[in-house]
Amino acid sequence: MPVVLLSALAPLAVHAQVAVHENAAGHEWFLDAGRMTYAVGVNDQGMLQSMYWGPHLPADATLPAAKMHPERASVDPPIGTTPLEYPAWGEGLFTESALKADSPNGDRTLILKYESAKTSADQLEIVLKDTAQPVRVHLYYKAFPEGVIARWSRIENSGKAPVQIEQAASATWTLPAYPETDKSSYSMRWLTGMWAGEFQLHEERVQAGERVLESRKGSTSQRANPWFAFGRTDETTETAGPVWFGELGYSGSWRIAVDDTSLHMVKVTGGYNPFDFGYQLQPGESLETPKFYAGYTDGGHGEASRVLHRFQTDEILPHRSATRQPPPPRKILFNSWEATEMTFTDQMQIALADKAAKLGVERFVVDDGWFGQRNDDHRGLGDWTVNPQKFPHGLKPLIDHVHSLGMDFGIWVEPEMVNPNSDLYRAHPEWAMQFPDRQHTEARNQLVLNLARPDVKEWMFNWLDKLVSENDIAYLKWDYNRNWTEAGWEGAPGSSAAHRNPDAEKAIYVQYVRNLYDVIDRLRAKHPKLEIESCASGGGRVDLGILERTDEVWTSDNTDALDRLDIQYGFTQAYTPQVMAAWTTDVPNYDRRFVPLQYRFLVAMQGALGIGNNLNKFSDDDMALGAKLTAFYKSIRNTVQQGDLYRLAPPTDRDATQVEYVSRDGSQAVLMAYLHSQRLGVAYPPVRLLGLDAKAMYRVRALDAAKYHGDATVSGAVLMGSGVALSMVGDYDSTAVVLERVK
């Protein structure tokens, strides 16, 4: 079909349009974001409902007026069949609610109706007010030129007595309706996982009822990631068709509920996880929810990912510029963990730094074990002073040596945790999360510090600031190695050791994350050149909330190259390769496989390349190959991290896998190809590229000349039509081809 061909041959350029305007008739608002329009309106009952979410509409477009749906039956009241923007529990709402609150008089219902609105060039604020209780909800919308809208809410207690919030979502998104008999229903994609198996992609046709994606663990978690994408079952592919997609920016316990009602209205509601949740709003106080981002494209799942990638690099990540240029690409780092674990001296680290520099590494990172009495994972967490046995003269001699080799210096920290066997815990046992008379549950021999406490927050900021101020540290690997268990908060506002208030203590789920963000924000404001990696037993804290504050994320503790193809395939559905920390490490690894060094490097080159190998075991040949591959990566790094990603052949259920990257200006394209196992002597299939200029000529530079069969200069039309011929044989073969557009 021609539309598929056009989508495949040319990337969909960002339509840099942002506009927010109210319909001349009033009480209808249109938000234009890139190639998308989102519209809402006040209906005949004074309630705010979704009117449109899809391709960009012209400025003079009109839509059918917002109108409350008629009662279909006594068991289906209009409140549940109308696509409300922020449905509260009340008036017979039996589907997922965005808000549930207990008023002082015992009323546990709300009916939110329109009160006022304000607009600016790219933002909209609509205020809803309950018809009986002094509760207001401020709904915020912000449009971005990449084709994404952010939504969030602020719940305000305008009365004279406390209000208890039991459930608070950021937004409800309603997909366009489809007929009950239409075979073109929605299919949903989502990501789940486990430790060492994060970001596993799932897809199935949306079924009637509710699907819940969530974390109850206090952090984003490996269990699921707060991202979704919907396509039409008979239209949407990787390269074509409509996709509605979104992700929640929150690093604590979260929940996204997908309702497919009996009348085939698909709603997506996301925000704070209501499990064990509570937040007491005192008179005059308000609760702000996390941002919930969403967008639309007609270019298939691949284009949905590319929209998110560019949005994240240009709008979300730290160090982004006022001109919406992406932050600098990630440096190639070496991490000492696999070489030394916690048993090392400063001289051992210096020797590793010498070897890393010979490979072309740009950043040297000392991992766990540099502080306190940290010789194993049973002790020392919380005692953040340099171990004098390992570093008798402090960190400065090592840092100076690293700098003399042309690298900057990074270090591992785990600020939110404490070992019971530590000076900190002995001094402040009350700082750990705990319930009265309940035994602590340890994990990895450690407890979670209650960062919701102001004293813990200040202690944490002060020692981190001191560490960075007294040492020339460019990079923190910020780890987080367990989940919450006893989520108690002794001393919470409205609670005390003598009279604990369980309802007040439930605010820990909000205040902990607020304080985490505050510590990082203050640290970065004081040290603007500092970069931070978010690590949480692998990819346990990856979301747009933490990515507003950190530069990259640790994708998984599993660095097996074959497994990482699957993990990285899922990761890039939702997140840019710029933030995807990817290491080459020693073999055998997690699955006890022996994979060639080049294959491991080329898999790690799909994101922010890191080297975690024990360089003391590298042969001369390994060093030479590692240096060659590191230099090669530097020549393609900008394109890989900040260009357009095309997933040509996924790693799932096939032997031949390929990914392609095209630079933002189209001047360079990079093909990475992998072969798991050759079967029956069948040749590697031709690789047809995407996203090139069909009329342009491209000069070919192959990593392995013997594996590329083709001319030195090839047209874009041939590369996308006939493809690239590669000689790939045996097991775990790999190569890369670089295409430079001829001016």
C-alpha positions in Angstrom: 0.0 0.0 0.0 1.4 3.5 -0.8 0.9 4.8 2.7 3.0 2.0 4.1 5.8 2.7 1.6 5.9 6.4 2.3 6.1 5.7 6.1 8.8 3.3 5.6 10.9 5.3 3.2 10.9 8.7 5.0 10.9 9.6 8.6 8.0 11.7 9.7 9.5 15.1 10.4 8.6 16.9 13.6 5.8 19.3 12.9 6.9 22.1 15.2 3.5 23.5 16.0 2.2 24.2 19.5 -1.0 26.1 20.1 -3.8 26.2 22.7 -7.0 28.0 21.8 -10.6 28.2 22.9 -13.5 27.7 20.5 -15.1 31.0 19.7 -18.4 29.7 21.0 -16.6 29.0 24.3 -16.0 26.1 26.7 -14.1 24.0 24.0 -10.4 23.9 24.0 -8.0 22.6 21.3 -4.4 21.7 22.0 -2.1 21.3 19.0 1.1 19.4 19.6 3.2 18.6 16.6 1.1 16.5 14.3 -1.6 15.9 16.9 -4.6 17.7 18.2 -6.3 17.0 21.5 -9.7 18.7 22.3 -11.9 18.9 25.4 -15.2 20.6 26.1 -17.8 21.3 28.8 -20.9 19.3 28.2 -24.6 20.2 28.7 -24.3 19.0 32.4 -21.3 21.3 33.1 -18.8 18.4 33.2 -15.6 18.3 31.2 -15.2 15.6 28.6 -12.8 14.4 25.9 -13.9 15.4 22.4 -11.0 14.5 20.1 -7.5 12.8 20.2 -5.9 12.2 16.8 -4.3 13.7 13.7 -3.8 17.5 13.6 -7.0 19.5 12.9 -7.0 22.9 11.1 -7.5 26.0 13.2 -11.1 26.4 12.0 -12.2 22.8 12.7 -15.4 22.2 14.5 -16.5 19.2 16.4 -19.9 17.9 17.6 -20.7 19.7 20.9 -19.7 17.9 24.1 -22.8 16.2 25.4 -23.5 13.9 28.3 -24.5 10.5 27.0 -28.1 9.4 27.6 -28.9 6.8 30.2 -28.7 3.4 28.4 -30.1 1.5 31.3 -30.5 2.0 35.1 -27.3 -0.1 35.5 -25.4 2.1 33.1 -25.8 5.7 34.3 -24.4 8.5 32.0 -21.5 9.2 34.4 -19.9 5.9 33.4 -20.6 6.0 29.7 -19.5 9.6 29.0 -15.8 10.1 28.2 -15.1 12.4 31.2 -11.6 14.0 31.4 -11.3 13.5 35.2 -14.1 11.3 36.6 -14.5 11.3 40.3 -16.2 8.6 42.3 -19.8 9.6 42.7 -23.2 9.7 40.9 -22.9 6.0 40.0 -19.4 5.8 38.5 -18.5 2.1 38.5 -15.5 2.3 36.2 -12.1 3.5 37.2 -12.2 6.9 38.9 -9.5 9.5 38.8 -10.3 10.9 42.3 -11.8 9.5 45.5 -11.9 11.6 48.7 -13.6 11.5 52.1 -15.1 14.8 53.3 -15.3 15.7 56.9 -19.1 15.2 57.1 -18.7 11.6 55.9 -19.5 12.2 52.3 -17.3 9.9 50.2 -18.5 11.0 46.8 -17.6 13.9 44.4 -19.3 15.4 41.4 -16.9 17.7 39.6 -18.2 20.5 37.3 -16.6 23.3 35.3 -15.7 26.5 37.2 -13.1 28.4 35.1 -10.2 28.1 32.6 -7.0 29.9 31.7 -4.9 29.5 28.5 -1.5 30.5 27.3 0.5 29.8 24.2 1.2 26.2 25.2 -0.7 25.5 28.4 -4.3 25.2 29.5 -5.6 25.1 33.1 -9.2 24.1 33.8 -10.7 24.3 37.3 -13.4 21.9 38.4 -15.4 22.2 41.6 -17.4 19.7 43.5 -21.1 20.5 43.7 -21.3 20.0 47.5 -17.9 19.9 49.1 -15.1 22.5 49.2 -12.9 20.5 46.8 -11.5 21.9 43.6 -9.4 20.1 41.0 -7.1 22.1 38.8 -6.4 20.2 35.5 -3.2 21.2 33.7 -2.4 20.6 30.0 0.9 21.4 28.3 1.6 20.9 24.6 5.1 20.1 23.2 6.1 20.5 19.5 7.4 16.9 19.3 3.8 15.7 19.4 3.3 15.1 23.1 0.9 16.5 25.7 1.5 16.5 29.5 -1.4 16.3 31.8 -1.5 16.5 35.6 -3.9 17.7 38.4 -3.8 19.6 41.6 -6.4 18.8 44.2 -7.2 21.7 46.5 -9.0 21.7 49.9 -10.7 25.1 50.0 -12.7 24.3 53.1 -12.1 24.6 56.9 -11.6 21.0 57.8 -9.3 18.2 56.6 -10.1 16.1 53.5 -8.7 12.6 53.1 -7.6 11.7 49.6 -7.9 8.0 48.9 -7.2 7.9 45.2 -5.6 10.6 43.0 -4.8 10.1 39.3 -3.0 12.5 37.1 -5.4 12.1 34.2 -7.8 9.9 32.3 -7.2 9.5 28.6 -10.0 8.2 26.4 -9.3 6.6 23.1 -11.6 7.4 20.1 -14.7 5.2 20.1 -15.0 2.2 17.8 -18.2 0.4 16.8 -19.1 -2.7 18.8 -19.0 -4.9 15.7 -15.9 -3.4 14.2 -13.1 -6.0 13.7 -10.6 -3.1 14.0 -10.5 -3.0 17.7 -7.5 -1.8 19.8 -4.4 -3.8 20.5 -2.3 -2.8 23.5 1.4 -2.9 24.1 3.0 -2.8 27.5 6.2 -3.7 29.3 6.8 -6.0 32.3 9.8 -7.8 33.7 11.8 -9.0 36.7 15.3 -8.6 38.0 17.7 -9.4 35.1 14.7 -9.6 32.7 13.4 -6.1 32.5 11.4 -4.4 29.6 9.7 -7.5 28.1 7.3 -6.4 25.5 3.7 -7.7 25.4 0.9 -7.1 22.9 -2.6 -8.4 22.8 -6.1 -7.3 21.6 -7.8 -5.2 24.2 -10.5 -7.2 26.0 -13.6 -6.0 27.8 -12.9 -5.4 31.5 -9.9 -3.8 33.2 -6.1 -4.4 32.9 -3.9 -2.9 35.6 -0.3 -2.1 35.3 1.3 -1.0 38.6 4.1 -1.0 41.1 3.4 -1.3 44.8 7.1 -1.4 45.6 7.8 2.3 46.4 9.7 2.7 43.2 9.0 2.4 39.5 10.1 -1.3 39.7 11.0 -4.0 37.3 7.6 -5.6 37.5 6.0 -3.2 35.0 6.9 0.1 33.4 4.5 3.0 33.3 4.2 3.1 29.5 1.5 2.0 27.1 0.8 2.1 23.3 -2.5 1.3 21.5 -2.8 0.5 17.8 -5.6 -0.8 15.6 -5.5 -4.5 15.2 -6.0 -4.5 11.4 -4.0 -1.4 10.7 -1.1 -0.7 13.0 2.4 -2.2 12.4 5.9 -1.2 13.3 6.0 1.1 10.2 2.5 2.3 9.7 -0.9 2.9 11.2 -2.3 4.9 14.1 -0.8 4.7 17.6 -1.9 6.3 20.8 0.8 6.1 23.4 1.9 7.5 26.8 3.9 7.2 29.9 3.6 8.4 33.5 6.5 10.4 35.0 6.6 9.1 38.6 9.3 7.2 40.5 7.2 5.9 43.3 4.3 3.4 43.6 2.2 4.1 40.5 -0.8 2.6 38.7 -2.2 2.7 35.2 -5.7 1.1 34.7 -7.0 0.4 31.3 -10.8 0.1 31.1 -12.6 -1.3 28.1 -16.2 -0.7 29.1 -19.2 -2.7 28.0 -19.9 0.0 25.4 -16.4 -0.2 24.0 -15.0 3.0 25.5 -11.3 2.5 26.2 -10.0 4.7 29.1 -6.5 4.9 30.5 -6.3 6.3 34.1 -2.9 6.8 35.7 -1.3 8.3 38.8 -0.5 7.5 42.4 -1.2 3.8 43.2 -4.3 3.8 45.5 -3.0 0.6 47.3 -2.1 1.6 50.9 -2.4 5.2 49.8 -3.8 8.2 51.7 -3.1 11.9 51.8 -4.6 14.3 54.3 -5.3 17.7 52.8 -5.5 20.3 55.5 -7.5 23.5 54.9 -5.9 25.5 52.2 -3.5 22.7 51.1 -3.3 21.0 47.8 -1.9 17.7 46.4 -0.2 17.8 42.9 -0.1 14.6 40.9 2.7 13.4 38.6 2.8 14.4 35.0 1.1 11.9 32.6 2.4 12.3 29.0 0.7 11.0 25.9 0.8 11.4 22.1 -0.5 10.2 18.8 1.0 9.3 15.4 -0.1 7.6 12.2 3.4 6.3 11.5 3.2 3.0 13.5 4.9 1.8 16.6 8.3 2.7 15.3 7.3 6.4 14.8 5.7 6.4 18.3 9.0 5.5 19.8 10.9 8.1 17.7 8.5 10.8 18.9 9.1 9.8 22.5 12.9 9.6 22.0 13.1 13.1 20.6 10.7 14.4 23.2 12.8 13.0 26.0 16.1 14.3 24.7 14.8 17.7 23.9 12.3 18.3 26.7 12.9 16.0 29.6 16.6 15.2 30.2 18.8 17.5 32.2 21.3 19.7 30.4 18.8 20.4 27.6 19.2 23.8 26.1 16.7 26.6 25.7 16.8 26.1 22.0 15.6 22.5 22.4 18.9 21.0 21.4 19.5 17.6 23.0 22.0 17.3 25.8 25.5 16.1 25.0 25.8 12.4 24.1 26.9 10.1 26.8 30.6 9.5 27.5 32.0 6.0 27.2 32.7 4.8 30.7 34.5 2.0 32.4 33.2 0.6 35.7 35.4 -1.3 38.1 32.8 -3.6 39.6 33.4 -6.8 37.7 37.2 -6.4 38.0 37.4 -5.8 41.7 33.9 -6.0 43.4 34.5 -4.7 46.9 38.0 -6.0 47.4 40.6 -3.6 46.1 43.2 -0.9 46.8 43.8 2.5 45.3 46.7 1.0 43.3 44.4 -1.6 41.8 42.0 1.1 40.6 44.9 3.1 39.2 46.1 0.1 37.2 42.6 -0.4 35.8 42.4 3.3 34.8 45.6 2.9 32.8 44.1 0.0 30.9 40.8 1.8 30.4 42.5 4.8 28.9 44.2 2.6 26.3 40.8 1.5 25.1 39.7 5.1 24.6 37.4 5.3 27.7 36.3 8.8 28.7 35.0 8.2 32.2 36.4 6.0 35.0 33.9 4.9 37.6 34.7 3.3 41.0 31.8 1.1 42.1 30.7 -0.2 45.5 33.3 -0.7 48.3 35.1 2.7 48.6 33.5 3.9 51.9 33.1 3.0 55.6 33.9 -0.7 56.4 32.4 -1.8 53.1 34.2 -5.0 52.4 31.0 -7.0 51.7 27.3 -6.2 51.4 26.6 -6.9 55.1 28.0 -3.6 56.4 28.9 0.0 55.8 25.9 1.4 53.9 25.2 4.8 55.4 28.8 5.5 56.5 29.8 7.7 53.6 33.4 8.4 54.4 36.4 7.2 52.4 37.8 3.9 53.6 41.3 4.7 54.9 42.7 1.2 54.2 41.7 1.3 50.5 42.5 5.0 50.0 45.0 6.1 52.7 45.4 9.5 51.0 41.7 9.9 50.1 40.3 9.9 46.6 42.3 12.7 45.3 45.4 10.7 44.1 43.2 8.4 42.1 41.1 11.2 40.7 44.2 13.1 39.7 45.6 10.1 37.9 42.4 9.5 36.1 42.4 13.1 34.9 46.0 12.8 33.8 44.8 10.0 31.5 42.2 12.3 29.9 39.2 10.8 31.7 36.8 12.2 34.2 35.9 10.5 37.4 32.7 8.9 38.7 31.7 7.0 41.8 29.0 4.6 43.1 26.6 5.7 45.9 23.4 4.2 47.4 22.0 7.1 49.4 18.6 5.8 50.3 19.8 2.6 52.0 21.4 1.6 55.3 22.9 -1.6 56.7 21.9 -2.5 60.2 25.6 -3.1 60.7 26.6 0.6 60.2 27.4 3.5 62.4 24.5 5.4 60.9 22.0 2.8 61.9 23.4 2.5 65.4 23.1 6.3 65.8 19.6 6.6 64.1 17.6 3.4 64.0 14.5 5.5 63.8 15.5 6.7 60.3 14.7 3.3 58.7 11.1 2.7 57.5 9.3 0.8 60.2 6.0 0.0 61.9 5.7 -0.2 65.7 6.3 -3.7 67.1 7.1 -5.1 63.7 10.3 -6.8 62.8 12.3 -5.3 60.0 12.4 -7.2 56.7 16.0 -7.1 55.3 16.8 -7.5 51.6 20.5 -7.6 50.5 21.2 -7.1 54.2 19.9 -3.6 54.1 16.9 -1.4 55.0 15.3 1.6 53.3 15.9 4.9 54.9 12.7 7.0 55.3 13.5 9.8 53.0 10.1 11.3 53.7 11.6 12.6 57.0 13.1 16.1 56.8 16.1 15.1 58.9 17.0 12.2 56.6 16.6 14.4 53.5 18.9 17.1 54.9 21.5 14.4 56.0 21.4 12.9 52.5 21.9 16.2 50.7 24.7 17.3 53.0 26.9 14.2 52.6 26.4 14.1 48.9 27.2 17.8 48.6 30.3 17.3 50.7 31.5 14.3 48.6 31.1 16.2 45.3 32.4 19.5 46.7 35.6 18.0 48.1 36.4 15.8 45.1 36.3 16.5 41.4 33.5 14.0 40.7 31.7 14.3 37.4 29.3 11.4 37.7 27.3 9.6 40.4 26.1 6.0 39.8 23.1 6.3 42.1 22.0 2.8 43.1 18.8 1.6 44.9 18.9 -2.1 45.6 15.7 -3.1 47.3 12.0 -2.4 47.6 9.9 -1.1 50.4 8.4 -3.4 53.0 7.4 -1.8 56.3 6.4 1.6 54.9 5.8 3.3 58.3 6.7 6.9 59.1 7.2 7.7 62.7 6.9 11.4 63.1 4.7 12.1 60.1 2.8 15.4 60.3 -0.3 14.5 62.4 1.4 11.5 63.9 3.9 10.9 66.7 5.7 8.0 68.4 3.1 8.2 71.2 0.0 8.5 69.0 0.7 7.3 65.5 -1.9 8.2 62.8 -1.9 5.5 60.1 -3.8 7.7 57.7 -1.3 10.5 58.1 1.7 8.1 57.7 0.4 7.0 54.3 1.6 10.3 52.8 5.1 8.6 52.8 4.3 7.4 49.3 4.2 11.0 48.1 6.6 12.8 50.4 9.5 10.2 49.9 9.5 10.8 46.2 9.1 14.6 46.6 12.2 14.6 48.8 14.2 12.4 46.5 13.5 14.8 43.7 14.4 17.7 45.9 17.7 16.3 46.9 18.7 15.6 43.3 17.5 19.0 42.2 19.4 20.8 44.9 22.5 18.8 44.2 22.4 19.5 40.5 21.7 23.2 41.0 24.8 23.5 43.2 26.9 21.3 40.9 25.6 22.0 37.4 28.2 19.9 35.7 27.4 16.8 37.7 25.8 13.9 35.9 23.8 11.1 37.5 22.8 7.6 36.5 19.7 6.1 38.0 20.3 2.5 39.0 17.9 0.2 40.9 18.9 -3.4 40.9 19.0 -2.9 37.2 16.1 -1.1 35.5 13.9 -0.7 38.6 13.7 3.1 38.5 13.1 4.1 34.9 10.4 6.8 34.3 10.1 10.3 33.0 10.1 11.7 36.6 13.6 10.4 37.4 14.8 11.2 33.9 14.0 14.9 34.4 16.8 14.7 37.0 19.2 12.0 35.8 21.2 11.6 32.6 21.0 7.9 32.0 19.6 4.7 33.6 21.1 1.3 34.3 19.0 -0.9 32.1 19.5 -4.3 33.7 22.0 -6.2 35.8 21.8 -8.8 33.1 24.6 -7.9 30.6 24.4 -11.2 28.6 24.5 -9.9 25.0 21.8 -12.2 23.7 19.4 -11.4 26.6 20.2 -7.7 26.2 18.9 -7.7 22.6 15.5 -8.5 24.0 15.8 -6.2 26.9 16.9 -3.3 24.8 14.2 -4.0 22.2 11.6 -3.5 24.9 13.4 -0.5 26.4 13.5 1.5 23.2 9.7 1.2 22.8 9.4 3.7 25.6 12.8 5.4 26.1 15.6 6.9 24.1 18.9 5.1 23.4 20.6 8.2 24.8 19.7 7.1 28.4 20.2 3.4 28.0 23.4 2.4 29.8 24.7 -0.7 28.0 27.9 -2.5 28.9 30.1 -5.2 27.4 31.2 -7.6 30.2 33.1 -10.9 30.5 31.8 -14.3 29.5 30.4 -16.6 30.6 27.8 -14.3 32.0 24.2 -14.5 33.3 23.2 -17.4 31.1 26.6 -19.0 31.0 27.0 -18.3 27.3 30.3 -17.7 25.5 29.7 -14.8 23.1 32.5 -13.1 21.0 33.8 -9.8 22.2 32.7 -8.0 19.0 29.1 -9.2 19.4 29.1 -8.0 23.0 30.4 -4.6 22.0 28.0 -4.2 19.1 25.0 -5.0 21.4 26.2 -2.5 23.9 26.6 0.1 21.1 22.8 0.3 20.8 22.8 2.8 23.7 25.3 4.6 25.9 28.3 2.3 25.6 30.0 1.2 28.8 32.8 -1.3 29.5 32.5 -3.5 32.6 35.0 -6.2 31.6 37.8 -7.2 33.9 40.5 -5.6 31.9 43.2 -7.5 33.9 42.0 -10.6 31.9 42.2 -8.9 28.5 44.7 -10.3 26.1 46.6 -8.1 23.7 44.2 -9.1 21.0 41.2 -8.2 23.2 42.8 -4.8 23.9 43.3 -4.1 20.2 39.8 -5.1 19.3 38.3 -3.2 22.2 40.2 0.0 21.2 39.1 -0.5 17.5 35.4 -0.9 18.5 35.5 2.0 21.0 36.9 4.3 18.3 34.2 3.1 15.9 31.5 3.8 18.4 32.7 7.4 18.8 32.3 7.9 15.1 28.6 6.9 15.3 27.7 7.9 18.8 25.6 11.0 18.0 23.6 9.1 15.5 22.9 6.2 17.8 22.0 8.2 20.8 20.1 11.1 19.3 19.0 10.0 15.8 16.0 8.2 14.6 15.8 4.5 15.6 14.4 1.9 13.2 13.8 -1.6 14.6 14.3 -3.5 11.3 14.1 -7.0 12.6 13.3 -7.7 16.3 15.3 -10.2 18.3 12.2 -12.1 19.4 11.8 -15.6 17.8 14.3 -15.1 15.0 18.0 -15.6 14.4 18.7 -12.4 12.3 18.3 -9.1 14.1 19.0 -5.6 12.8 18.6 -2.1 14.1 19.2 1.1 12.2 19.9 4.7 13.2 19.6 7.8 11.1 21.1 11.1 12.3 18.8 14.1 12.8 20.1 15.9 9.7 20.1 12.7 7.7 23.8 12.9 6.9 24.7 9.5 8.5 22.9 6.2 9.0 24.2 3.2 10.9 23.1 -0.4 10.5 23.9 -3.0 13.2 23.3 -6.6 12.3 23.4 -9.7 14.5 23.1 -13.5 13.8 22.3 -15.8 16.6 22.8 -19.1 14.7 22.9 -20.0 11.0 20.6 -22.8 10.1 20.7 -25.3 7.2 23.4 -23.2 5.5 20.9 -20.5 4.6 22.5 -17.1 3.8 21.8 -14.1 5.9 18.8 -12.2 4.4 19.3 -8.8 2.7 18.6 -5.9 5.1 16.3 -3.3 3.7 16.9 0.1 5.3 14.4 2.7 6.3 14.4 6.5 6.8 16.9 7.4 4.0 16.6 9.9 1.2 15.7 7.8 -1.8 17.3 10.4 -4.2 20.6 10.7 -2.2 23.8 8.7 -2.6 25.5 7.2 0.4 29.2 6.3 0.9 29.5 3.0 2.7 32.0 2.3 5.5 31.8 -1.3 6.8 33.2 -2.3 10.2 34.2 -5.6 8.6 35.0 -5.2 4.9 34.7 -8.9 4.2 31.1 -9.1 5.6 29.7 -6.3 3.3 28.9 -7.2 -0.3 28.1 -4.1 -2.3 29.4 -0.9 -3.9 31.3 1.8 -2.1 28.6 4.3 -3.0 24.9 3.4 -3.1 21.7 5.3 -3.6 19.1 5.5 -0.9 16.5 4.0 -3.2 18.7 0.8 -3.6 19.5 0.6 0.1 15.8 0.7 1.0 14.6 -1.3 -2.0 17.1 -4.1 -2.6 18.8 -3.7 0.8 22.3 -4.4 2.1 23.9 -7.8 1.5 25.9 -9.1 4.4 28.0 -12.3 4.9 27.0 -13.5 8.3 27.7 -17.1 9.3 27.9 -19.5 12.2 26.9 -18.5 15.7 27.0 -15.1 17.3 28.2 -13.2 14.2 27.8 -9.5 14.1 28.8 -6.4 12.1 28.0 -2.8 11.4 27.8 -0.6 8.3 27.9 3.2 8.3 26.4 5.2 5.5 27.5 8.8 4.9 25.3 10.9 2.6 27.3 12.3 -0.2 26.8 16.1 -0.5 
